[in-house]
Amino acid sequence: MDWAGMLKKNRSYRRFISKDIPNKELIEILEQNRFIASPHNMQELRYFIVKNEADAIFQEVKWAALITEHEGPKFDERPPVYIVIVRDSQSKANAAALWCEVGIASQTILLSAIEKGYGGCCLGAFREDRVRKILGLSEDVVPLLIIALGQPKEDVHIVPAKTGDSLKYYKNEKSAHYVPKLEVEDLILNYREFFQTY
Ligand SMILES: Cc1cc2nc3c(=O)[nH]c(=O)nc-3n(C[C@H](O)[C@H](O)[C@H](O)COP(=O)(O)O)c2cc1C
């Protein structure tokens, strides 16, 4: 798959085939995160791979908050793996800069997963204390973002959108998932000037 194809394929998947991701592949996925950008190259983020406790973690996350009737994946559609991105509570890094690194880290994990035929979903809505307890993390370890991973069992469709349109993702009557995405001319603030000048 080419780069543009991978980016389009990298949607938020919330239903998975009941199939494990082998440990070797998980390490290969996280190996790529050695190479990401990091403020002052401090590399303060750490990753916690969750397999055995996946069902317990499932209870502590919220799926697709914008779809009120969405109850999350059915029992046999749950992700087999979660990766929890954490930081040390004593970290000296500027919080905004560290969050920027979390974004880069999560996208890197998801794209590496896509390359291997998997997919996932960032989960920012979770009960931090409960997650920490389930994983036996000390008070010094702060979970920042959870990434669900597995082999997707659903197609997610992109719908072109303009500024002002609703950007809420939705499902149709057949439960197909649609995600509105702004066009490039809506993303680039000086799109018109740029084309007049160059
Ligand atoms: C930082 C962050 C946190 C998110 N948290 C959640 C979440 O808690 N639950 C969920 O179902 N999706 C979550 N998402 C996924 C978004 O809903 C999703 O990216 C958005 O609907 C666009 O769909 P797409 O990823 O397919 O482009 C999160 C995404 C990001 C970047």
The ligand as a Gaussian input file, in Angstrom:
#p B3LYP/6-31G(d) Opt

LIG

0 1
 C       -6.606000      12.220000      21.096000
 C       -7.761000      11.403000      20.597000
 C       -8.628000      10.824000      21.510000
 C       -9.687000      10.032000      21.063000
 N      -10.484000       9.417000      21.995000
 C      -11.451000       8.573000      21.575000
 C      -12.228000       7.851000      22.531000
 O      -12.061000       7.999000      23.747000
 N      -13.156000       6.983000      22.073000
 C      -13.350000       6.748000      20.729000
 O      -14.181000       5.912000      20.376000
 N      -12.623000       7.431000      19.798000
 C      -11.679000       8.325000      20.187000
 N      -10.906000       8.980000      19.262000
 C      -11.119000       8.716000      17.827000
 C      -11.868000       9.877000      17.136000
 O      -13.232000       9.791000      17.459000
 C      -11.642000       9.742000      15.622000
 O      -10.291000      10.028000      15.350000
 C      -12.546000      10.684000      14.826000
 O      -13.895000      10.291000      14.944000
 C      -12.191000      10.715000      13.346000
 O      -12.253000       9.434000      12.783000
 P      -10.982000       8.830000      12.058000
 O       -9.927000       8.558000      13.122000
 O      -11.443000       7.587000      11.388000
 O      -10.479000       9.882000      11.114000
 C       -9.870000       9.814000      19.668000
 C       -8.992000      10.401000      18.756000
 C       -7.944000      11.171000      19.208000
 C       -6.992000      11.772000      18.205000

